[in-house]
């Protein structure tokens, strides 16, 4: 009998369904029998004063997809536009550059024979050159260099440099040439002035007008029109309201799912209120909520220097939050570049008795003056009466803009909120303003403070309340939680610093100066803090600190989930209470036991801040975390309710805004230092116009090598190169005394049947997997391949694995002894099995630096916060039929020892769990 006949026939046996690599599916689409019915009317506007009757609201459901996800739509007519029909695997993938060249784009217009489609460019080559230069990044790759050679080598090449200035023209600079005609009016430049109050103690009392700056901004209504008439953006824009539910076979009822803003309860309420409003006279057009989400934050454009920009970004909540975070999707709309008080303000107030309170007041006034410009009459009219737009699906809709969220850090939130300009507050603010501007009292005078301080008001009229309060808008509801600034750079940073202070008292060396650390760095510190701080404090303080760190890491992982259900929300609610209890216990037992002082770097920072002081700065007492009673700490209790109302926190976190800062920073490299804000507006419009031209034409995109290896459909990808051969015989001879290669040749033949005398090393093997939120992600490992002679030459890939899953207490692993027969073996990366005895596998490059035990950092990956628990639309695929009993058995195995054989290698590999060494 041949070796091939002797080989076990387990290749055709399928893995349990919870371990299979099942590709994510787009959310369920509208049933065909519903979607094929045309809407009864495409809507019309007629010259009549009659008010159309309100339509009756109906609902219909989609069939569940393979994961058991169900859409329930609320509409009086069948959907005229279903964005889920256009969702591709690339949209569901977080793999970089996952959109391949052979991916077909539906509904694109056919190419035409002439060059009119590239207007105002004379031909294809000139357009491609501009697109290559402006929209392909500042730093160019080798593939982009090859693309440039192809462009300039075309016989029709024409640079057409004069067109770029026209594409970047705006309303305020006609001197740059005749503006290119387009639906978009571009940027505007509006001068901003404020009244500066000089108190009676100054040389010349009374208010004076100060020309603060020129505000560069865009019309919000123009941005909305541009969005809704863009064919590319229209595909994934959600017009209709729906709810997403999970229908698992092991539960008796459907479970609500929380994700994007457009399927959240707050969007549902806004949609319902809009449909209940009296319609515009003579109009029966479908009414749609245009969900506006704002981000604003000042940023430094250069690593060195003081050039700053204060951009305001606007996103649409009708689009997926997964696309918001992809810069290549270009879903961020730059609507304004706010100005701060310039140096000329100091010259304006020089020698006139200007206090710091008055300067702060002028800063608030300037900010809200600029928002008053953005919230112009055109926007307020659209807010009340809607905007009629002929959409790309051929149907006219009436869109009503609504501001849902405003994401900013805490100092800017204070600036945005200013006063509670609702329910009686305007009278008090108006009285305070009269004292300042008419009676010439100081902003911080006793009379003004007597009116405002009891309620924490300030003498500034809030632009949002002034413009939108009559429509029921409350700016306080839009100021959502901010995990990045409130927790990662707030509560956790404060706790981490105080733990370092305690270690200083314990005479433990602190080698961290924490210079130039971003939020992601503090997030990494939290995820690996437990093994680092373990045993550094005496008991019982050590246990108290570790419990607090574990609970905070668990809470942080739950908050950062990209999909929640009612079941996991309840878990998060319990963990939130546990965080509070653990924090107070830590303060009562640990903090009170140590007389801590400021760290050296804290003293140095404070000394530099007070450099003008003649006093010597010494370390001050720091007896407990000083921010336990601040807003950032009390924001813990808002996250659960915020997720229930607005969906997942990554939709409105400040992280997308921080990520978008890369755009103006990259554009700044194209500019000189003079009037850089004006130049930014030119480049932004130029890039947008070139993208719009590209969206309207069909051309063959350039395919880079990296695009061919990042297909999210494949289970894994290993390069084809054989540049790094390893002769098997020589390798075995040179390591003959090493236990690692014991029975190496025998096991390799057992795995591969018959091989040649070389194996080939690859630095990276990419493994794709489906995540808990039904998306696609990727991990990497080192790998080998050999060429096997088996009825012809066949390439076979394999992993050389050092395996074990020996679990003790919480998430600890250790390797098997080196002389164990099953310590080293081979596996097919497409198989996912443990070979040969079904033990879990932990890949390792070498053993000389191995630790005795390892912590599995379950909080490093979000999936581990839901995988052991019930209630997740997960890669375990509970919606699949026929394996319900097996799934329930796995879910009930919560004991670590019982689950040892149930956690396969592919699970640990695909979840990208980080492993931290534990010193023993």
C-alpha positions in Angstrom: 0.0 0.0 0.0 1.4 3.4 -1.0 2.1 6.2 1.5 -0.8 8.2 -0.1 -3.2 5.3 0.6 -1.9 4.9 4.1 -2.4 8.6 5.0 -5.4 9.2 7.2 -8.4 10.7 5.4 -9.1 13.5 7.8 -8.6 16.1 5.2 -12.2 15.9 4.1 -13.6 16.1 7.7 -14.9 19.5 8.5 -14.0 21.4 11.6 -16.7 22.2 14.1 -18.7 25.1 12.8 -17.5 27.5 15.5 -13.9 26.9 14.2 -14.5 27.3 10.5 -13.2 30.2 8.6 -16.6 31.6 7.4 -16.4 34.8 5.3 -18.4 37.7 6.7 -21.6 38.5 4.9 -22.9 42.0 4.3 -25.9 42.8 6.5 -29.2 41.2 5.2 -30.7 43.1 2.2 -34.3 43.8 1.5 -36.3 40.8 0.4 -36.6 40.6 -3.4 -40.4 40.3 -3.3 -40.4 43.7 -1.5 -37.5 45.4 -3.2 -38.7 44.6 -6.7 -41.9 46.6 -6.2 -41.5 50.2 -7.4 -42.4 52.9 -4.9 -46.0 54.3 -5.5 -44.6 57.7 -6.2 -41.2 59.3 -6.6 -42.4 62.4 -4.9 -43.2 65.8 -6.3 -43.5 69.4 -5.3 -46.6 71.1 -6.5 -47.9 74.7 -6.2 -50.4 74.0 -3.6 -51.0 75.2 0.0 -52.7 71.9 1.0 -50.8 69.9 3.6 -50.4 66.2 2.6 -51.7 63.7 5.0 -49.2 61.8 7.1 -48.4 58.3 5.7 -49.1 55.3 7.8 -45.9 53.6 9.0 -45.3 50.0 8.1 -42.5 47.6 8.9 -41.0 44.6 7.1 -38.1 42.3 8.0 -35.3 40.8 6.1 -34.5 37.1 6.4 -31.6 36.3 8.7 -28.2 36.0 7.2 -25.7 33.2 8.0 -24.9 34.9 11.4 -28.6 35.3 12.4 -28.6 39.0 11.9 -32.0 40.5 10.9 -33.0 43.9 9.6 -36.3 45.4 10.6 -37.2 48.5 8.4 -39.8 51.2 9.3 -41.2 52.6 6.2 -44.5 53.3 4.5 -43.2 52.2 1.1 -40.6 49.7 -0.1 -37.0 51.0 0.0 -35.9 52.9 -3.1 -32.3 52.6 -2.1 -30.7 49.7 -0.1 -27.0 50.5 0.7 -26.4 46.9 1.8 -26.6 45.8 -1.9 -23.4 47.7 -2.6 -21.4 46.4 0.4 -18.3 44.5 -0.7 -15.8 42.4 1.1 -13.4 45.3 1.1 -16.0 47.4 3.0 -16.2 44.7 5.7 -12.4 44.3 5.9 -9.9 46.1 8.1 -7.0 44.7 6.1 -5.0 47.5 4.6 -5.3 47.9 0.8 -7.9 45.1 0.7 -9.7 46.5 -2.3 -8.2 44.6 -5.2 -8.1 45.7 -8.8 -10.3 42.9 -10.1 -13.1 43.8 -7.8 -16.0 45.0 -9.9 -17.7 48.2 -9.2 -21.4 48.0 -10.1 -23.4 50.7 -11.8 -20.4 52.7 -13.2 -20.9 54.5 -16.4 -19.3 53.1 -19.6 -16.2 54.8 -20.8 -16.5 57.1 -23.8 -14.3 57.4 -26.8 -13.4 61.1 -26.4 -11.6 63.0 -23.7 -14.6 65.1 -22.5 -15.0 62.8 -19.5 -11.8 64.3 -18.1 -12.9 67.9 -18.3 -11.4 70.3 -17.5 -8.3 68.2 -18.2 -7.6 67.9 -22.0 -7.0 64.1 -21.9 -6.5 61.1 -19.7 -2.8 61.4 -19.1 -3.0 64.9 -17.7 -5.8 63.9 -15.3 -3.9 60.8 -14.2 -0.8 62.9 -13.5 -2.8 65.4 -11.3 -4.5 62.5 -9.5 -1.1 60.8 -8.9 0.4 64.0 -7.5 -2.5 65.3 -5.4 -4.4 62.2 -4.2 -1.8 59.5 -3.9 0.0 60.8 -0.8 3.1 62.9 -0.3 5.4 59.9 0.1 5.4 57.8 -3.1 6.0 54.0 -3.2 7.9 52.1 -5.9 4.6 51.1 -7.4 3.5 54.7 -7.7 6.9 55.5 -9.3 6.1 52.9 -11.9 2.7 54.4 -12.4 4.3 57.8 -13.0 6.6 56.4 -15.7 3.5 54.9 -17.4 1.7 58.2 -17.3 4.4 60.4 -18.7 5.3 57.8 -21.2 1.9 58.0 -22.8 1.9 59.5 -26.3 -1.0 61.8 -25.3 0.7 63.1 -22.2 -0.1 66.8 -21.5 0.8 68.2 -18.1 -1.9 71.0 -18.2 -0.5 72.7 -15.1 -2.8 75.7 -15.4 -5.9 73.6 -14.6 -4.8 72.9 -11.0 -5.2 76.5 -10.0 -8.7 76.5 -11.4 -9.6 73.3 -9.5 -8.4 74.9 -6.3 -10.2 78.2 -6.8 -12.7 79.4 -4.2 -15.2 82.3 -3.9 -12.8 84.6 -2.1 -9.9 84.5 -4.6 -11.1 85.4 -8.1 -7.6 86.7 -8.8 -6.3 83.2 -9.3 -8.3 82.9 -12.5 -11.8 82.1 -13.7 -13.4 79.7 -11.2 -14.1 76.3 -12.6 -17.8 75.9 -12.8 -19.1 73.2 -10.5 -21.9 72.5 -8.1 -19.6 73.2 -5.2 -19.1 76.9 -4.4 -15.9 76.1 -2.5 -14.5 77.9 0.6 -15.6 81.3 1.8 -13.6 83.9 3.8 -15.6 85.8 6.3 -14.1 88.4 8.7 -14.8 87.9 12.3 -15.0 90.7 14.9 -15.8 90.7 18.6 -16.5 93.3 21.2 -13.7 93.6 23.8 -15.0 95.0 27.1 -12.5 97.3 28.9 -13.5 97.7 32.5 -13.8 101.0 34.3 -10.4 100.4 35.9 -8.7 100.7 32.4 -7.4 103.9 30.9 -10.2 104.0 28.3 -13.2 102.0 29.6 -16.0 100.7 27.4 -16.3 98.0 24.7 -14.3 98.3 21.5 -14.5 96.3 18.3 -11.6 94.1 17.5 -11.2 92.6 14.0 -10.1 89.2 15.2 -9.4 87.2 12.0 -10.7 85.9 8.7 -12.6 82.6 9.0 -12.2 80.1 6.2 -15.3 78.0 6.0 -17.7 76.2 3.8 -21.5 76.4 3.7 -22.9 73.4 5.6 -25.8 73.2 3.1 -23.4 73.1 0.2 -21.5 70.2 1.8 -24.8 68.3 2.3 -25.7 68.8 -1.4 -22.3 67.7 -2.5 -22.5 64.6 -0.4 -26.0 63.5 -1.6 -25.3 64.2 -5.3 -22.1 62.2 -5.3 -22.7 58.8 -6.9 -19.9 57.1 -5.0 -21.0 58.3 -1.6 -24.7 57.8 -2.3 -24.2 54.0 -2.6 -23.6 53.5 1.1 -25.7 56.4 2.4 -28.7 55.1 4.5 -31.9 56.9 3.8 -34.2 54.5 5.7 -34.4 53.7 9.3 -33.9 50.1 10.5 -33.1 48.1 13.6 -30.5 45.3 13.7 -31.3 42.2 15.8 -29.6 38.9 16.4 -31.7 35.7 16.3 -29.5 33.0 17.8 -30.8 29.4 17.9 -30.0 29.0 21.6 -32.0 32.0 22.8 -35.8 32.3 23.0 -36.0 35.9 21.8 -34.2 38.2 19.4 -31.4 40.3 20.9 -31.1 44.0 19.8 -27.7 44.8 18.3 -26.0 48.2 18.8 -23.6 49.4 16.1 -23.8 52.4 13.8 -25.5 55.7 14.6 -28.0 55.2 11.8 -29.6 52.2 13.6 -29.5 53.7 17.1 -32.5 54.6 19.2 -31.6 58.4 19.0 -31.8 58.2 15.2 -35.0 56.2 15.4 -36.5 59.0 17.6 -35.4 61.7 15.2 -36.8 59.9 12.2 -40.1 59.3 14.0 -40.4 63.0 15.0 -39.7 64.0 11.4 -42.3 61.8 9.9 -44.9 63.1 12.5 -44.2 66.7 11.6 -46.6 68.5 9.3 -45.3 68.3 5.7 -44.3 71.3 3.7 -47.4 72.6 1.7 -47.7 70.8 -1.6 -44.9 68.4 -1.0 -45.1 64.7 -0.7 -41.4 63.9 -1.1 -39.8 61.3 1.2 -38.4 62.9 4.3 -34.9 61.8 5.4 -32.8 62.8 8.4 -29.3 63.9 7.4 -27.3 63.0 10.5 -24.5 65.5 11.2 -21.5 64.6 13.4 -18.9 67.2 14.2 -15.3 66.9 15.4 -13.0 69.8 16.3 -9.7 69.9 17.9 -6.6 72.0 17.5 -3.5 70.3 16.2 0.1 71.1 15.5 1.0 70.7 11.8 4.7 70.1 12.3 6.8 68.0 14.7 8.9 71.1 15.4 7.6 74.6 15.5 4.4 76.2 16.6 2.3 76.2 13.4 -1.2 75.2 14.6 -4.5 74.5 12.9 -8.0 74.3 14.5 -10.0 72.3 12.0 -13.7 71.3 12.2 -14.7 68.1 10.5 -18.2 67.0 9.7 -19.2 63.4 9.1 -22.6 61.9 8.2 -24.0 59.4 10.6 -26.0 57.9 7.7 -22.7 56.2 6.7 -20.9 53.3 8.3 -18.5 54.0 11.1 -16.1 51.5 9.6 -15.7 53.7 6.6 -15.3 56.8 8.7 -12.0 55.4 10.0 -10.6 54.7 6.5 -8.8 57.8 5.2 -9.0 56.5 1.6 -12.8 56.7 1.8 -12.6 60.5 2.1 -15.8 60.7 4.2 -14.5 63.5 6.4 -15.7 67.0 5.3 -13.5 69.9 6.3 -16.1 72.7 7.0 -14.0 75.3 8.8 -10.6 76.2 10.1 -11.3 78.1 13.3 -9.1 81.0 14.4 -7.8 81.8 17.8 -6.9 85.1 19.3 -3.8 86.3 17.5 -0.8 88.1 18.7 -2.4 91.3 17.5 -4.9 91.0 20.3 -2.1 91.6 22.8 -1.2 94.8 20.9 -4.8 95.8 20.8 -5.1 95.5 24.6 -1.6 96.7 25.5 -1.7 98.9 28.6 -5.4 98.9 28.9 -5.9 96.8 32.0 -6.9 93.5 30.3 -7.3 90.8 32.9 -6.9 87.0 32.2 -10.7 86.6 32.8 -11.4 89.1 30.1 -9.0 87.3 27.7 -10.7 84.0 28.3 -14.1 85.7 27.8 -12.9 87.1 24.4 -11.6 83.6 23.4 -15.1 82.2 24.1 -16.8 85.1 22.2 -14.5 84.5 19.1 -15.3 80.8 19.1 -19.1 81.3 19.2 -19.0 84.1 16.7 -17.4 81.7 14.2 -20.1 79.1 14.9 -22.7 81.8 14.3 -21.2 82.2 10.8 -21.5 78.4 10.2 -25.1 78.2 11.5 -26.2 80.8 8.9 -29.7 81.5 7.6 -29.4 79.0 4.8 -28.7 76.2 7.3 -31.4 77.3 9.7 -33.9 77.3 6.8 -32.8 73.8 5.8 -33.1 72.7 9.5 -36.7 73.8 9.6 -37.9 73.2 6.0 -35.5 70.7 4.6 -33.4 70.6 1.4 -34.9 69.2 -1.8 -32.3 67.1 -3.6 -32.5 65.0 -6.7 -30.6 61.9 -5.5 -28.5 59.5 -7.6 -31.3 56.9 -7.6 -33.5 59.2 -9.6 -35.8 60.0 -6.7 -36.2 63.4 -5.1 -36.0 63.5 -1.3 -36.3 66.3 1.3 -33.4 66.1 3.7 -33.5 67.7 7.1 -30.1 68.2 8.7 -29.9 67.4 12.4 -26.8 67.7 14.6 -26.5 64.5 16.6 -23.0 64.6 18.1 -20.1 66.9 18.7 -16.9 65.2 19.7 -14.1 67.2 21.4 -11.8 67.0 24.4 -12.9 68.3 27.7 -11.5 71.9 27.5 -13.2 72.3 24.2 -16.4 70.9 25.5 -16.4 73.5 28.2 -15.9 76.1 25.4 -18.8 74.7 23.4 -21.2 74.4 26.2 -20.6 77.8 27.8 -24.0 78.5 29.4 -27.2 76.6 29.8 -29.0 79.0 27.4 -32.3 77.3 27.9 -35.1 77.7 30.4 -34.5 81.1 32.0 -30.8 81.2 31.7 -30.7 83.8 28.9 -32.1 86.4 31.2 -29.2 85.9 33.7 -26.6 85.9 30.9 -28.1 89.0 29.4 -28.0 90.8 32.8 -24.4 89.8 33.2 -23.6 91.1 29.7 -25.2 94.4 30.5 -23.0 94.8 33.5 -19.9 94.1 31.4 -20.7 96.0 28.2 -22.8 98.9 29.5 -21.7 99.3 33.1 -18.0 98.6 32.3 -17.7 96.1 35.1 -14.9 93.5 34.8 -15.7 90.0 33.6 -14.5 88.7 36.9 -16.0 91.4 39.0 -18.0 90.5 42.2 -21.3 91.6 40.7 -20.9 89.5 37.6 -19.7 86.5 39.6 -22.7 86.8 41.9 -25.0 86.3 39.0 -23.1 83.5 37.2 -20.9 81.5 39.6 -23.7 79.7 41.5 -24.7 77.9 38.3 -21.3 77.8 36.6 -22.4 80.0 33.8 -20.3 82.4 31.8 -21.2 85.7 30.2 -21.2 84.3 26.6 -24.2 83.7 24.5 -24.1 80.1 23.1 -24.3 80.0 19.3 -26.0 76.7 19.2 -28.7 77.7 21.6 -29.2 81.1 20.0 -29.7 79.5 16.5 -31.3 76.1 17.2 -33.0 76.3 20.6 -36.3 77.2 18.9 -36.2 73.8 17.2 -35.7 71.9 20.4 -31.9 71.4 20.0 -29.9 71.0 23.2 -26.1 71.2 22.8 -25.5 69.3 26.0 -27.1 66.2 24.4 -24.7 66.4 21.5 -21.6 66.5 23.7 -20.9 62.7 23.8 -18.4 60.8 25.8 -14.8 60.7 24.7 -12.9 57.6 25.6 -9.6 58.8 24.3 -9.4 62.0 26.4 -11.6 61.0 29.3 -10.2 57.6 30.1 -6.9 56.8 28.2 -5.4 60.2 28.6 -7.5 61.0 31.7 -8.4 58.4 34.4 -6.0 55.7 33.4 -3.0 58.1 32.9 -3.8 59.5 36.3 -3.9 56.1 37.9 -0.7 54.9 36.2 1.2 58.0 37.3 0.1 57.5 40.9 1.2 53.8 40.8 4.6 55.1 39.8 4.6 57.4 42.7 3.8 54.5 45.0 6.6 52.5 43.5 9.0 55.4 44.2 8.0 55.3 47.8 8.7 51.5 47.8 12.1 52.3 46.4 11.4 50.6 43.1 13.3 52.1 40.2 11.1 54.0 37.7 12.7 54.1 34.2 9.7 55.7 32.5 9.8 59.4 31.8 6.6 59.2 29.7 7.8 61.8 27.1 5.7 62.4 24.0 3.3 59.6 24.8 0.0 59.4 22.8 -3.3 57.8 23.8 -2.4 54.6 22.0 0.8 54.3 24.2 -1.3 54.5 27.4 -3.7 52.0 26.0 -0.8 49.6 25.5 0.3 50.3 29.0 -3.1 49.4 30.4 -3.2 46.1 28.4 0.1 44.9 29.7 0.1 46.4 33.2 -1.0 43.4 35.2 2.2 41.3 34.7 4.3 44.4 35.1 2.9 45.5 38.4 2.4 42.0 39.8 4.4 41.5 43.1 5.9 45.0 43.1 3.7 46.0 46.1 3.4 44.0 49.3 0.2 42.2 50.1 -2.6 43.1 50.4 -1.9 46.2 48.3 -0.6 44.0 45.5 -3.9 42.1 45.2 -6.0 45.4 45.4 -4.0 47.0 42.7 -4.1 44.0 40.4 -7.9 43.7 40.8 -8.3 47.4 39.9 -6.0 47.0 36.8 -7.9 43.9 35.6 -11.3 45.5 36.1 -10.2 48.7 34.3 -8.7 46.7 31.4 -11.9 44.6 31.1 -14.1 47.8 31.1 -11.9 49.4 28.5 -12.1 46.4 26.3 -15.9 46.3 26.6 -16.2 50.0 25.8 -14.1 49.7 22.7 -16.2 46.9 21.2 -17.4 47.7 17.8 -20.7 45.8 18.2 -22.8 45.3 21.4 -26.0 43.5 22.2 -28.3 43.9 25.2 -26.5 41.0 26.8 -23.1 42.4 26.6 -24.4 45.9 27.5 -25.7 44.4 30.8 -22.2 42.9 31.4 -20.6 46.2 30.8 -23.0 47.8 33.3 -21.9 45.4 36.0 -18.2 46.0 35.2 -18.8 49.7 35.4 -20.1 49.3 38.9 -17.1 47.1 39.7 -14.7 49.8 38.4 -16.2 52.3 40.8 -16.0 49.9 43.8 -12.4 48.9 43.0 -11.3 52.5 42.6 -12.7 53.5 45.9 -11.2 50.4 47.5 -7.8 51.3 46.0 -8.0 54.8 47.3 -9.1 53.8 50.8 -6.6 50.9 51.3 -3.6 51.6 49.1 -3.4 55.4 48.6 -3.9 56.1 52.3 -1.0 53.8 53.1 1.6 55.8 51.2 2.8 59.4 51.5 3.6 59.9 47.9 5.3 62.8 46.2 5.3 64.1 42.6 7.6 62.3 40.2 10.7 64.1 39.0 9.3 64.6 35.5 6.2 66.2 37.1 8.3 68.7 39.1 10.3 69.5 36.0 7.1 70.1 33.9 5.6 72.3 36.6 8.9 74.2 36.9 9.1 74.9 33.2 5.4 76.0 33.3 6.2 78.5 36.1 9.5 79.5 34.7 8.8 83.2 35.4 8.4 82.4 39.1 11.4 83.1 41.3 10.4 80.4 43.8 12.3 77.2 43.7 9.9 74.4 42.7 10.0 71.4 44.9 8.0 68.1 44.9 4.5 68.6 46.2 2.5 66.1 48.1 0.3 63.7 46.0 -1.5 61.6 48.5 -4.2 60.1 46.2 -5.3 60.2 42.6 -6.4 63.8 42.5 -8.9 63.4 39.7 -11.3 60.9 41.3 -13.9 63.7 41.8 -13.4 65.3 38.3 -15.7 65.1 35.3 -13.5 62.5 33.6 -13.9 60.0 36.4 -17.7 60.6 36.7 -18.1 60.1 33.0 -17.7 56.3 33.6 -21.4 56.2 34.4 -22.4 57.8 31.1 -21.0 55.2 28.7 -23.6 52.5 29.1 -26.5 54.9 28.6 -24.7 56.6 25.7 -24.2 53.3 23.9 -27.8 52.4 24.3 -28.9 55.7 22.8 -26.2 56.5 20.2 -24.6 53.1 19.4 -21.0 52.1 19.7 -18.5 54.6 21.1 -16.2 54.3 18.2 -18.8 56.1 16.1 -18.4 59.3 18.0 -15.1 58.9 19.7 -12.5 61.7 19.0 -10.3 59.1 17.4 -11.6 59.6 13.8 -11.0 63.3 14.2 -7.4 62.7 15.5 -6.9 60.3 12.5 -8.2 62.9 10.1 -5.5 65.4 11.3 -3.2 63.5 9.0 -4.8 65.1 6.0 -4.0 68.7 6.8 -0.6 67.7 8.1 0.2 66.0 4.8 -1.1 68.9 2.8 1.0 71.3 4.8 4.1 69.7 3.2 3.0 71.1 -0.2 2.9 74.7 1.1 5.1 77.5 2.2 4.5 79.1 5.5 2.7 82.1 4.2 -1.1 82.1 4.5 -1.1 78.4 5.0 -4.8 78.2 5.9 -5.7 79.7 2.5 -3.4 77.3 0.8 -5.0 74.4 2.7 -8.4 75.4 1.3 -7.0 75.4 -2.2 -5.5 71.9 -1.9 -8.6 70.5 -0.3 -10.9 71.7 -3.1 -8.3 70.6 -5.7 -8.2 67.0 -4.3 -12.0 66.8 -4.0 -12.5 68.0 -7.6 -10.0 65.4 -9.0 -11.8 62.7 -7.0 -15.1 63.7 -8.4 -13.8 63.5 -11.9 -12.3 60.0 -11.2 -15.7 58.9 -9.8 -17.4 59.6 -13.1 -15.0 57.8 -15.4 -13.9 54.2 -15.8 -10.1 53.6 -16.0 -7.9 50.7 -15.2 -6.3 51.3 -11.8 -2.7 50.6 -11.2 -2.2 47.3 -9.3 0.6 47.1 -6.8 2.1 43.9 -5.5 0.8 44.6 -2.0 -2.8 44.7 -3.4 -2.4 41.1 -4.6 -1.6 39.7 -1.2 -4.3 41.4 0.9 -7.4 39.8 -0.5 -9.8 39.4 2.5 -11.4 36.4 0.9 -8.4 34.1 1.2 -7.8 32.2 4.4 -4.1 33.0 4.3 -1.4 34.2 1.9 2.3 33.3 1.7 4.7 34.8 -0.8 5.8 32.9 -3.8 9.5 33.7 -3.5 12.2 31.1 -3.0 15.0 33.5 -2.2 15.7 32.0 1.3 16.2 28.3 0.8 17.2 26.1 3.8 18.8 22.8 3.0 17.1 20.3 5.2 20.0 17.9 5.6 22.5 20.7 6.4 20.1 22.2 8.8 19.6 19.0 10.7 23.4 18.3 10.8 24.1 21.8 12.2 21.5 21.3 15.0 22.1 17.6 15.7 22.3 18.2 19.5 19.2 20.4 19.7 16.1 18.8 21.1 14.0 21.0 18.8 14.8 18.9 15.7 14.2 15.5 17.4 12.3 13.4 14.9 12.2 16.5 12.7 12.7 14.6 9.4 10.3 11.8 10.3 7.5 14.2 11.3 8.1 16.3 8.2 7.7 13.2 6.0 4.7 12.2 7.9 3.1 15.6 7.3 4.2 16.0 3.7 4.7 12.5 2.4 7.7 13.0 0.1 9.7 16.2 -0.2 12.8 17.6 -2.0 15.9 18.5 0.0 15.0 22.2 0.6 12.5 24.1 2.6 12.0 27.9 2.0 11.6 30.5 4.7 9.1 33.4 4.6 9.2 36.3 7.1 5.4 36.8 6.9 2.4 34.6 6.5 -0.9 36.6 6.5 -3.9 34.9 8.1 -7.4 36.3 7.5 -10.2 35.7 9.9 -13.8 36.8 10.6 -14.1 39.0 13.7 -16.9 39.1 16.3 -18.5 42.1 14.6 -18.8 40.2 11.3 -15.8 41.9 9.6 -12.5 40.7 8.2 -9.1 41.2 9.9 -5.6 39.8 9.5 -2.7 38.4 11.6 0.8 37.5 10.6 3.2 34.7 11.4 6.5 33.3 10.1 6.2 30.2 7.9 8.0 27.8 5.6 7.1 26.0 2.4 8.5 23.0 0.5 8.0 21.7 -3.0 6.6 18.1 -2.8 6.9 15.5 -5.5 3.5 13.9 -5.5 2.2 13.1 -9.0 4.0 16.2 -10.1 5.5 19.0 -8.1 3.1 20.6 -5.6 3.9 23.5 -3.3 2.9 22.8 0.3 3.0 25.3 3.1 3.5 24.4 6.7 4.1 25.9 10.2 6.7 24.6 12.5 5.0 24.9 15.8 5.9 24.6 19.5 2.6 23.7 21.1 0.8 23.6 24.3 -2.3 25.2 26.1 -1.6 24.4 29.7 -3.9 26.8 31.6 -3.8 27.7 35.2 -5.7 30.4 37.1 -6.5 33.3 34.7 -5.1 33.2 31.2 -1.6 31.7 31.9 0.3 29.5 29.5 3.5 27.6 29.6 5.4 25.5 27.1 5.6 21.7 27.3 9.0 20.3 28.3 11.5 20.4 25.4 11.9 16.6 25.3 8.1 16.0 25.1 7.3 14.1 21.9 4.4 16.4 21.1 6.2 19.7 21.7 7.2 20.2 18.1 5.1 19.3 15.1 3.9 20.5 11.7 0.6 21.8 10.5 -1.1 23.0 7.3 -1.9 26.7 7.7 -5.2 26.2 5.8 -6.2 23.4 8.1 -6.2 25.0 11.6 -5.9 21.7 13.5 -3.5 20.9 16.2 -1.1 18.1 15.1 -1.1 15.4 16.1 -2.8 15.3 19.5 -5.3 18.3 19.3 -3.3 20.4 21.9 -3.3 24.1 21.4 -0.3 25.7 19.7 1.8 28.7 20.7 4.3 29.5 17.9 7.8 30.5 19.1 10.9 31.6 17.2 13.3 30.1 19.7 13.5 28.9 23.3 16.5 30.5 24.8 14.6 33.6 25.9 11.4 31.8 26.9 9.8 32.5 30.2 8.5 29.8 32.5 4.9 31.1 32.1 3.0 33.6 30.0 0.0 35.8 30.5 -2.5 35.7 27.7 -3.5 39.3 27.2 -7.2 38.8 26.7 -7.9 42.5 26.8 -5.5 43.2 23.9 -8.1 42.0 21.5 -11.8 43.1 21.7 -13.1 39.6 20.7 -12.0 38.1 24.0 -14.3 40.4 25.9 -17.3 38.7 24.2 -16.1 35.3 23.1 -16.3 33.5 26.4 -19.7 35.1 27.1 -23.1 34.7 25.6 -24.6 37.4 23.4 -22.2 38.1 20.5 -22.8 37.8 16.8 -19.4 36.1 16.7 -17.2 34.0 14.5 -18.6 31.1 16.5 -21.6 31.5 14.1 -24.4 30.6 16.4 -27.0 31.2 13.7 -25.9 28.2 11.7 -28.3 25.4 11.6 -27.6 21.8 12.7 -24.9 22.4 15.3 -26.8 24.1 18.1 -26.1 21.4 20.7 -22.4 21.6 20.1 -22.5 25.4 20.3 -24.3 25.4 23.6 -21.9 22.8 25.0 -19.0 25.1 24.2 -20.7 28.1 25.7 -21.4 26.3 29.0 -17.7 25.3 29.4 -16.6 28.2 31.4 -14.2 26.3 33.6 -10.6 26.8 32.5 -9.6 23.2 32.9 -12.7 21.9 31.1 -12.1 24.3 28.2 -8.5 23.3 27.7 -9.3 20.9 24.9 -12.0 23.1 23.4 -9.8 26.1 22.5 -8.1 25.3 19.2 -4.9 26.8 17.8 -6.8 28.6 15.1 -8.8 30.4 17.7 -5.7 31.7 19.5 -4.0 32.6 16.2 -7.0 34.4 14.6 -7.7 36.5 17.6 -4.3 38.1 17.7 -4.0 37.7 21.4 -0.8 39.2 22.7 1.2 37.2 25.2 3.1 38.9 28.1 6.0 37.2 29.8 5.8 36.6 33.6 9.0 36.6 35.5 9.7 33.6 37.7 
